[in-house]
Amino acid sequence: MTDISAIRAAATRLRGHARVTPMLTSPFLDAIAGRPVLIKAECLQHTGAFKYRGARNAVAALDPPGVVAFSSGNHAQAVALACREWGVPSVVVMPADAPQLKVENTRALGATVVLYDRDTEDRDAIGARLAADRGYALIKPFDMAEVIAGQGTAGLELAEQAAALGVTRADVLVPCGGGGLTAGMGLALEAVAPGLRVRPVEPEGFDDVTQALATGRVVPNARLSGSICDAIVTPAPGALTWPVLQRLCGPGLAVSEDAVLRAMALAHDRLKLVLEPGGAVALAAALFCPDERRADDEPVIVMASGGNVDRAVMMRALGN
């Protein structure tokens, strides 16, 4: 399983390839939240999301003849770019209802895209079959040690940036689907900044991790589609990620689509950032969950995890 040594090894592999993304602040957002809000802008990472970290680390660690992946879009683009950089082919299985921008970008980065119906077909089975047929490595979007380690490098950066601002104790709100980023962040912060506590954030109706943390029992989401937060809609946390989440995470949070759209508009207006819905859930929780504030007004740190949004959805947010 991934540990801090694997995360540090991933940081070495990613040096000079992954961007060191900035930590941003806004007095306007602080006023809304009633406490300081620090935003780690992973939407500025290559391919517009944190996923490049895990994909690039996995490709570099495995050195495969080719790669098969499955993804709603952000992991897809990250794998496509990492494989192009490494000089190997990639095949990516994507849901037919994925945002068109993500499908187009994945193809433009050199991947062969195979579309499937997420309500009736099993992407894991499709990916496993394609990998076996071609003799390629299967790089999963979250439940894979090399991917988790790569995502954990964002936690190393965040800890250093927070310390430079004098912040050593805070909740770190992380958009959570299958838990790769959340688990990697938790493992990194446990080792280098134990005063920073990871808390997963999900859209309402797709909050399997939040419910599992509250009950100690994983129950898959009843639906696999129907949320604007497509990037973090997964059936359940992974076999590798769930034990880490259960051990290291504080209580989860679930936010409404309206709160997500409002957070997207505020990120645009106050931070000059473009966030996709799944990448904005943590900011929505920081701004619009007042019952989660601590009495001592500790800062809250937000992972703005992705920015690959269709124009129509962004315009809907800006008109909200």
Secondary structure, 3 states (H helix, E strand, C coil): CCCHHHHHHHHHHHCCCCCCCCEECCHHHHHHHCCCEEEEEHHHCHHHECHHHHHHHHHHHHCCCCEEEECCCHHHHHHHHHHHHHCCCEEEEEECCCCHHHHHHHHHCCCEEEEECCCCCCHHHHHHHHHHHHCCEECCCCCCHHHHHHHHHHHHHHHHHHHHCCCCCEEEEEECCCCHHHHHHHHHHHHHCCCEEEEEEEECCCCHHHHHHHHCCCCCCCCCCCCCCHHHCCCCCCCCHHHHHHHHCCCCEEECHHHHHHHHHHHHHHHCCCCCHHHHHHHHHHHHCHHHCCCCCCCEEEEECECCCCHHHHHHHHCC
